Amino acid sequence: MSGNYSPQKFINVMKKVIIVSMGLLLSSAVMFTSCKKTSNNNNTAEIATESQVQSDDQASVATQTDETTTDASTVVENVIAISGRGPLNYFTPPCNAAIAYDTLNAAKTITITYNGLNCIGTLLRTGVVTISIPAGVEWKNAGAQLTITSTNLKITRVRDQKSITINGSEVITNVTGGLLRNLASIGTVTHTITSAGITITFDNGTQRSWQVAKQRVFAYNNGVVITTTGTHTEGTTTGISEWGTNRFGNAFVTQITDPMVIRQDCNFRLTSGHVKHSKLLRTVDVTFGLDATGNPTSCPGTGTYYMKIVWTNAAGVSVTLILPY
């Protein structure tokens, strides 16, 4: 040992080494915790964004495509050569839409060109929808099918100017037969809507493909009542109405767990229903037909309806948002 060595000096040096080492360990722990916290915060924000935006996107696409198919069914019923019955005395065409008929060929078509607001002033629509029916088919008969093809159908929500553009085809099948004009006497008419893929372009330029499988039951109760359920099954999940890829590039499945109800006496507004979105970062539950406080509301269908969006965040805490639709 060196002559300068002493036990006390050795102890002092070791204390300094221990203090420095503990400081480094503490710094590392703080940095790790900070990174972990930031990661959790980012994940929470990502979950919130996808939960909210996907719920809004799905509600918009479903509502707006359903309105288009309702227009198509109504227009077809006014054409004797396609419906198989006389014209409707109460027929009201879609607002701000030009309708052209080609019934001379064996396969008949109707073209709707939208260029303005819908009848209740909630949606601004531009673009073309073509309705075609095979030769020899009358729409009043059970099993009859219409093909509805949207071409650059841009639909803008008036309240916030958000838009979607739809391209592609859906097939409507008149499962039970019968015409909507006769609902008060025949009870119900059931249609299914299917699509192997419609292309949705969102207002941020993102383009995605969605598939559709729905059943719509039309009944009469102080006006037309439309009850929509999903008909697709994946594994043990039933009642799926839409599936595909959302604007974030993530797969999604939308399941209707309580039927979606649209009422004519509420201005053809969606007044109730519940869906579940899965295959996302989190499963999201959405309830429709609410007021701004989250309580069920009803007719007359003026003003804004709200949906309640519920999911569980990265910390395991349930989060609720109430948004207009």
Sequence and secondary structure as in RCSB ss.txt:
>XXXX:A:sequence
MSGNYSPQKFINVMKKVIIVSMGLLLSSAVMFTSCKKTSNNNNTAEIATESQVQSDDQASVATQTDETTTDASTV
VENVIAISGRGPLNYFTPPCNAAIAYDTLNAAKTITITYNGLNCIGTLLRTGVVTISIPAGVEWKNAGAQLTITS
TNLKITRVRDQKSITINGSEVITNVTGGLLRNLASIGTVTHTITSAGITITFDNGTQRSWQVAKQRVFAYNNGVV
ITTTGTHTEGTTTGISEWGTNRFGNAFVTQITDPMVIRQDCNFRLTSGHVKHSKLLRTVDVTFGLDATGNPTSCP
GTGTYYMKIVWTNAAGVSVTLILPY
>XXXX:A:secstr
  TT  HHHHHHHHHHHHHHHHHHHHHHHHHHHHHHHHHHHHHHHHHHHHHHHHHHHHHHHHHHHHHHHHHHHHH
HHT HHHHSS   TT    TTEEEEEE SSSSEEEEEEEEEE TTSSEEEEEEEEEEE TT  TTSTTEEEEEEE
EEEEEEETTT  EEEEEEEEEEEESS   GGGHHHH EEEEEEEEEEEEEEETTS EEEEEEEEEEEEEESSSEE
EEEEE EEETTEEEEEEEEE TTS EEEEEEEEEEEEEGGGTTEEEEEEEEEESSSS EEEEEEE TTS B  TT
  S  EEEEEEE TTS EEEEEEE 
